[in-house]
Amino acid sequence: MTQTGFPDLKIDHTPVTLREIVQEKMREAIIEGHFEPGQRLVERPLCDQLGVSRTVVRETIRYLEAEGLVEILPNKGPIVANLDWDDARQIYDIRRMLESAAAMACAELGDKKTRKALKAALADLEGAFDDGSPRALFKATAQFYEVIFTGAGHAIAWEVVNRLNGRISRLRVMTLSTADRKKPGLGHMTAIYNAIADGNPKTARDAVHAHIDDASTIAKRLLAQEEE
């Protein structure tokens, strides 16, 4: 027997657990630099700051360790993971491959709905640059790329990017708002959007490569300064 109706049973929003809220808070604190690379993450102060139990803090630390944001050191415990140039170089290489392929496919396959969504995401990104907060920048940038990967039909590639998203966001916050670069970060994103909107795969690929090359050059310099 088929049951119909029941409009009140529909779930409009995915439930958010306390653990997910704490994970997001801790992730943002690390990405935005409130917890510095190499800093110890001591359970008791974290429990007091977050207002949660040790169990939730431990689960969060394990989760962030899997994202590469936290490292567990023998006889020292969890610390904020350091991000050196070798790690960053590999991340940029992965981004270059996945993002350029997605941008090309999105330019080829993207329909009117995708172009409209990407235009809206670019507008949000412009607002984030005007706002100037790191949190707004990395969230708006992630949304922009999600539209591209979705429009390209590259769902598995987007899953890979999400696995690296914590470390990618650390690099984005470091480089997107930097003034001394060949082209402003927003200019690169606009070029990617224009190429996709025009349906030009080669131009979209070249725009992604230019963006990655520029960002990686800045990141290499900034990470070298941190090591000095």
Helices and strands as residue ranges (DSSP letters): G 7-9, H 18-31, H 43-50, H 54-66, E 70-73, E 77-80, H 85-109, H 112-131, H 134-152, H 155-163, H 165-175, H 185-197, H 201-227
